[in-house]
């Protein structure tokens, strides 16, 4: 819809992967494309929102005048940027595939190959979304979940533990859905229940998410 249903609202969105440096030339990353988060950003801006889009490495671009794109690399950088803005936003949507762990030490020089085995010690990254839940005052908070078993139960647990208003459960079990694809198959879970959708474009999923957020923020 072209209605300006988000006029006057500020929406913070995290998107894409994070890269965790091992040494000056290597990192631990993942296959997130950022497409879902960028689609939500475009949809929110089209509805009149001021958008802060904090994205990990992706080839995607955006030209909308109401989207402030902040590019970061690591989970810690994403964390720092999110909490520069979080207190002032109306809605926060965490679609980023944040690395759960990062190398404990970043080697100053390129690691040489020598022994047959190499061990890299990892330490847990901050859970950005969980921290947003803890610091929530009036924000409508949306998270994403990708589960391989007990999908709905695990997603519901995340909704409660992270103090979210809604969680978007991504299906892994569909060929057209997920990482790098242009389509997604999702369920929305709130404390009120669950809503299932068919396979659709990430643009259409973004529109559904914003529709839901708008209904939720009216309450
Ligand atoms: O706990 P889990 O990683 O499955 O939760 C996924 C949700 O949490 C996603 O919305 C993701 O963007 C967010 N997340 C985060 N920071 C992390 C890990 C996940 O914001 N370190």
Boltz pocket constraint, residues with backbone or C-beta under 6 A from the ligand:
constraints:
  - pocket:
      binder: B
      contacts: [[A, 14], [A, 75], [A, 94], [A, 95], [A, 96], [A, 97], [A, 98], [A, 99], [A, 100], [A, 125], [A, 126], [A, 127], [A, 128], [A, 129], [A, 130], [A, 142], [A, 143], [A, 144], [A, 145], [A, 146], [A, 158]]
      max_distance: 6.0
